[in-house]
Structures are given as structure tokens and as C-alpha cells.
Amino acid sequence: MMRPSKTRTLIAHLLLWSVILGLASTVIGLLILETSSDFSAWSAWIDTNKVALLAWRLVLYCVTAGGWYRMRISLASRALTAKQNHGLLCAEVSAIGVLVLLEWSIFATDSQSRPRP
């Protein structure tokens, strides 16, 4: 039986820890929200830490884009057909569009909720 390469093992461990940390942070956030029972305090915390949260999302986007690029190179080496390449390109454009709309909606909501001086 073949052993997986060290790179694949490292990627698997990173993915596992990312999922565990993501789930843990989600559970902790939900528990904090449930125990505080004050949504305005939670919203205030998010507003005060919006730059850090944006930086975190940008790091996640970059890591995801790097993984996607590696997968794209791997698929290109297998000689995709024109139809497969077009479908993959549509998925890429759709994913980028969704992320841009998500970030835009976050900042559009943020700017509308603040009173104008």
C-alpha cells in the first residue's frame, strides 16, 4: 500500500485544523450570542472589529484562490476538453461574483446603517 506524500499529509492536516477551528469559532460565537442575549452588543463588537474581520476574510480568500489555482494547474495538465474548460471558467467567474457581491453587501449595509453627520 502506498503512503501519501508529505505534502498531501500536510494539506490534509491543514484542512482538518481549518475545519475544526472554523466550527469551534462558529460554536463559540453562537454560544456568546446566546448567553449575552444582546444582539446590539454583538453588532457593536462586529463594527469595532470590522477591519480585523475583513483581513481574516481576505486571508481566507487568498488561501482559497491559491488552492483553486493549484487545482486548476492540475486539471490543465490532464488536458481538459473545451466544454470542461468553459464549465470551470463559468464556476470561477460565478464564485468570484458571489464573493464580490457578499463583500459589497456587507459594506453597503454598514454604510447605510450609520447616521450621516
C-alpha positions in Angstrom: 0.0 0.0 0.0 1.3 3.4 -1.0 1.8 6.1 1.7 0.5 9.6 0.9 3.2 12.2 0.2 4.3 14.6 2.9 2.7 17.5 1.0 -0.7 15.7 0.8 -0.5 14.8 4.5 0.4 18.4 5.4 -2.5 19.7 3.3 -4.9 17.2 4.9 -3.8 18.3 8.4 -4.2 22.0 7.5 -7.6 21.3 6.1 -8.6 19.3 9.1 -7.5 22.0 11.5 -9.1 24.7 9.4 -12.4 22.9 9.6 -12.1 22.3 13.3 -11.1 25.9 14.1 -14.0 27.2 11.8 -16.5 25.0 13.6 -15.1 25.9 17.0 -15.3 29.7 16.2 -18.8 29.3 14.9 -19.9 27.4 18.1 -18.2 29.9 20.3 -19.8 32.8 18.5 -23.2 31.2 18.8 -22.8 30.5 22.5 -21.7 34.1 23.1 -24.7 35.4 21.2 -27.0 33.0 23.1 -25.6 33.9 26.5 -25.4 37.6 26.0 -28.9 37.7 24.6 -28.0 41.2 23.4 -27.7 41.4 19.7 -26.8 45.1 19.8 -23.7 44.2 21.8 -22.7 41.6 19.2 -23.3 44.1 16.4 -21.2 46.7 18.2 -18.4 44.1 18.6 -18.5 43.3 14.9 -18.5 47.0 14.0 -15.4 47.7 16.2 -13.6 44.7 14.7 -14.7 45.0 11.1 -11.1 45.7 9.8 -9.8 42.6 11.5 -12.7 40.5 10.2 -12.0 41.9 6.7 -8.4 41.0 6.9 -9.3 37.5 8.1 -11.7 37.1 5.1 -9.0 38.3 2.7 -6.6 35.8 4.1 -9.2 33.1 3.6 -9.9 34.3 0.1 -6.2 34.2 -0.8 -5.7 30.7 0.6 -8.8 29.5 -1.3 -7.5 31.2 -4.5 -4.1 29.5 -4.1 -5.7 26.1 -3.7 -8.0 26.8 -6.6 -5.0 27.8 -8.8 -3.1 24.6 -7.8 -6.2 22.5 -8.7 -6.6 24.4 -12.0 -3.0 23.7 -12.9 -3.5 20.0 -12.0 -6.7 19.9 -14.2 -5.0 21.6 -17.1 -2.2 19.0 -17.1 -5.0 16.4 -17.7 -5.9 18.1 -20.9 -9.4 19.4 -20.3 -11.8 19.5 -23.2 -13.2 22.8 -24.4 -16.5 22.2 -22.7 -14.9 21.2 -19.4 -12.7 24.3 -19.5 -15.7 26.5 -20.2 -17.6 25.0 -17.4 -14.7 25.5 -15.0 -14.3 29.1 -16.1 -18.0 29.7 -15.5 -17.7 28.3 -12.0 -14.7 30.5 -11.3 -16.5 33.7 -12.5 -19.6 32.7 -10.5 -17.6 32.2 -7.3 -15.7 35.5 -7.7 -19.0 37.3 -8.4 -20.6 35.8 -5.3 -17.7 36.9 -3.1 -17.7 40.4 -4.6 -21.5 40.7 -4.0 -21.1 39.4 -0.5 -18.4 41.9 0.4 -20.3 44.7 -1.3 -23.5 43.9 0.6 -21.6 43.9 3.9 -20.1 47.3 3.2 -23.3 48.7 1.7 -25.3 47.6 4.8 -22.6 49.1 7.0 -22.7 52.5 5.3 -26.5 52.7 5.3 -26.8 51.8 9.0 -24.5 54.7 10.2 -26.1 58.1 10.6 -24.8 60.8 8.4 -23.1 63.8 10.1 
